[in-house]
């Protein structure tokens, strides 16, 4: 109102303070925008019918949608069978059931009956609480880690990368590993758990002494480095100890693992192992030392150049040949090694992108304040580079998550493997069985991957604003 | 560290600081590299040793001698190479490689077309088109490829009618659970001359293109290269076709009581793989195309219009060349991905390199190291050759830039 007042007073000023008949004293009320350019109609004119060609395109695509979408809705929802005990619920008259002969739609009770296997594989019923506990721990640790506004990031990451993997291993497999020692000859001490710890102590002392001697030789203070090494060895000992303790859990062989849980195990282990390896390879590729950079380049380009399925074949067929006599890995571990090596090469390229995106001044600044190579990487370069590549890491994880389905080809019963296995059960054998289970599987994968890609876009936007 | 401090305000010449050998970066890097190399040698030597021992224990003779022995199994798909069960394992390798390449080339062809269409559609001013393209991309790239292959193979193609009730596709032949029965071209006597005519037409077109560019540089006059070239490439083989007395005929499949007869049978495994590979990769190509077009500044379009170019010319001479510079490198890596992903054929037993060589042949002979090694090196060679091409292309393109 005050704006209008000042305007009228200005008009008065221009006319010398006189009320002139042909000068308006108040604003004319705004006319509503033309109905054809605003609101629903305007939007449609602009976005759907802006030209003859556009109108034709709109009508054509609406026709395509008319042909497909109702069919999909009928298949998934309205025509689908929602309850039943066995295949007869989803069989047409010709197949022995009660449905009309041209019926074709989803058979959801079959998915319901198999849901437990799809999630847990053949994990024993009595022990399912262990899987559930692992999943709860995983999501409780993961969700706050992904929300940038929440505090305690450091503790959270330590939990996810340090505590959770050990706990998950003990819970899922039952723990209670047998260690027999590896260093001293049997003549001195018979193989036993105690011998392992004696061996471990000897090795730790040698490493600590080596670190101390090296620091001494380079004129540095050996004390903090030796203490740090000792703490690291202590943590390693604690981890190994927890893995070897008998918690009274029934051991569950990895043959019985499966379903969506196995998909998660492979994807998460793959990405967690790939991250440190990838960082080392990325640093190696940018190193000034010719042997190191050549090795990194060959390693990265080799794994990126071959398909994952040949890597899995290699790890399942060729890897046992390369191991010493008597050493065997189980099938899951072999696949995990293959997946980890494969994704570390992709991770290395993602991290290298982050390293290259940093301005050169950051490297020079780190050198100028007198930090050595590892200090500058740890304190200056990596925190910035890794922050830039969070979306890239998430995208690598999405790729890896989808690629875990390939382990079903080498006979592991992951989510897709379990689904294919369920097709051999005659209780639910109908022509729609395969499609129903695949649509279910596709839906689950879509939810997870789409969610992750949204998160990656969200992080990208967030990081962009803080950088520019 | 060991740097000696010169006294404050000292006028002495600064001497070279004495550094302990272990603190000398050069010496340290040499030592570190020696340690790394000897560690790698030790690992590789250990692996070779173990492999030799394990192979000896399993009674498998290592070496490539097995490649000459007869394979003893048949293959249901080999379009260009004659193969019988008495052929050697080496020809199994060639058939596998051939099938992989056939799959990759045809998959790349369709993926490129669908991908470019969807990429342009993502930028359309039409809301429905934009929405369809968006959801196409999101659905396709968020579902695992292997699952998509299974959906097409076991979910869709396996539920087609049996041979007796084949679906009639008219000019495209018949479709049933045994695959697609498509018309086949039969090349008779003299059809080789048509190939030569095509080759000559292409050569002439290239020459005309070079000449017209030179003339345009000199005189500013344009020559309709595209239409001339198209006319030559279609016309010359067509002319030869009639000169040689119509040597090419088509063998149409016909409906019979026990299914379609004649024509060319395309196995369902192949159809499922082509559908899955090209639809999946097209989603990624669409995003690349979209990013490439968006990367060209709007000022470029306006500048072209200001120079008086028509919209078609703007697109052809200004936008597309610049967008391609952004598009080609990631596009090549998508082509590579498709080629590598074609190894998933093993899941539905299409006889590609991985399935017949790293699968069947490996099971028959047990020569794990040689066969897996050959397979991986083959894929690696394809990747490396493509990357070399890509580097060459990038170098060529970046010359234009500055």
Interface residues (C-beta under 8 A of the other chain):
Chain A: X46 X47 X48 X50 X54 X57 X58 X61 X62 X64 X65 X104 X214 X217 X218 X219 X288 X289 X290 X291 X292 X295 X301 X302 X304 X305 X306 X307 X308 X309 X310 X313 X314 X317 X318 X320 X321 X322 X323 X324 X325 X398 X402 X403 X405 X406 X408 X409 X416 X420 X423 X431 X432 X434 X435 X438 X439 X441 X442 X445 X446 X449 X450 X453
Chain B: X1 X2 X20 X22 X23 X29 X32 X33 X36 X37 X40 X46 X47 X50 X51 X53 X54 X55 X57 X124 X125 X126 X127 X128 X129 X132 X138 X139 X141 X142 X143 X144 X145 X146 X147 X148 X150 X151 X154 X155 X156 X158 X159 X340 X341 X343 X344 X346 X347 X354 X358 X362 X368 X369 X372 X375 X376 X379 X380 X383 X384
